[in-house]
Amino acid sequence: DEVKRLIINILNDTEMSTPELRKCFKLTNSEIWKLISDLESARKIKRTGKKGRAQLWTAV
């Protein structure tokens, strides 16, 4: 999936929250979480912490 590839490239050497990623791709909350959970299961990205209520992510 093209969006998954772009998310991995964006998160390379950087940290972003779920809402920031969502705004980049103009996705709904459920759409971004579906992509993120798929990428996390495939061990392509990982959680690095939390900023308020938002999860922070980076590429593995």
C-alpha positions as CSV (number, residue, x, y, z in Angstrom):
1,D,0.0,0.0,0.0
2,E,1.4,3.4,-1.0
3,V,0.3,5.2,2.1
4,K,2.0,2.6,4.4
5,R,5.3,3.1,2.4
6,L,5.0,6.9,2.8
7,I,4.3,6.6,6.5
8,I,7.5,4.5,7.0
9,N,9.5,7.0,5.0
10,I,8.1,10.0,7.0
11,L,8.9,8.3,10.3
12,N,12.4,7.4,9.3
13,D,14.7,9.2,11.8
14,T,11.8,11.2,13.2
15,E,9.0,10.9,15.7
16,M,5.4,11.8,14.9
17,S,2.1,11.5,16.8
18,T,-1.0,9.7,15.4
19,P,-3.0,13.0,14.9
20,E,0.0,14.5,13.0
21,L,0.1,11.5,10.6
22,R,-3.6,11.6,10.2
23,K,-3.5,15.3,9.1
24,C,-0.7,14.5,6.6
25,F,-2.9,12.0,4.8
26,K,-6.3,13.5,5.5
27,L,-7.5,10.2,7.0
28,T,-10.2,9.4,9.6
29,N,-9.1,8.2,13.0
30,S,-10.2,4.6,12.2
31,E,-8.3,4.7,8.9
32,I,-5.0,5.9,10.4
33,W,-5.2,3.4,13.2
34,K,-5.9,0.5,10.8
35,L,-2.7,1.5,8.9
36,I,-0.6,2.0,12.0
37,S,-1.7,-1.2,13.6
38,D,-0.9,-3.1,10.4
39,L,2.6,-1.5,10.3
40,E,3.2,-2.2,14.0
41,S,2.2,-5.8,13.6
42,A,4.7,-6.1,10.7
43,R,7.3,-4.5,13.0
44,K,7.9,-1.6,10.5
45,I,7.1,1.1,13.1
46,K,7.1,1.2,16.9
47,R,5.6,3.3,19.7
48,T,8.2,5.6,21.3
49,G,6.0,7.2,23.9
50,K,3.0,9.5,24.4
51,K,2.4,13.2,24.0
52,G,-0.7,14.0,26.0
53,R,-3.2,11.4,24.8
54,A,-1.5,10.8,21.5
55,Q,0.9,8.0,20.7
56,L,4.3,8.8,19.2
57,W,5.7,6.6,16.5
58,T,9.0,6.1,14.7
59,A,10.2,3.7,12.0
60,V,12.1,0.6,13.0
